[in-house]
């Protein structure tokens, strides 16, 4: 392969280098899209009400169990342990930032697409 201006022959890249170049060109780009928040935050009282509704367990039986579960989850996060809690998803520890009056823990949640799609379907009301 010769160039018109110099008349010199260009070398073709090595097969390994071509494979790397092709892989870089076809690599999927991870989007940095911001999550879409749908409504107000979920508070403990609402969580208890939703669990009681979904499980048909009496509120006075469900409340201590939910509070104990939240305590265990809080302790687990404080220890820096990863959690795999399906269908919620896999929770990974990312980093911690110490502030004056708080400890800020950044976590990553990896959720199954089926679970995320089901959550979107239940959010849609009639006529949407």
C-alpha positions, 0 to 999 in steps of 0.5 A: 500500500503506497501513499500518493504524496511520498511514494512510501509503503505504509505498514498494516497494523498487526492483527492483534492491534487491529483486534484491539482497535475494533474492540475499542470502536465497538465497545458499549458506552455506559450511560451516566443518565440520572435516575428518574425519581417517581414521587416522594421518598419511602418512609418507614410507616409507608413501608410497613403499610405496603408490606402489611397490604402485600403479605396479609399479615397483621400490622402488629406482627409485621412492624417488629420484623420490619424494624429488626430487618432495617436495623440489620441492614443498617448494621451491615452497611455500617460494617461495609459488607456487600449484600445480595438481597434478591429481588432488591438486588446486589448492593456493593460498597462504593466509598465512604465520606466522613462529614461533620455530623454524618457518615455518607456511604455511597452504595451501588445497587445492581438490579435484575432487568426483570425486577426493574421492568416489573416495578415500572409496570406496577407504577403505571396507573389506569390509562397510562 
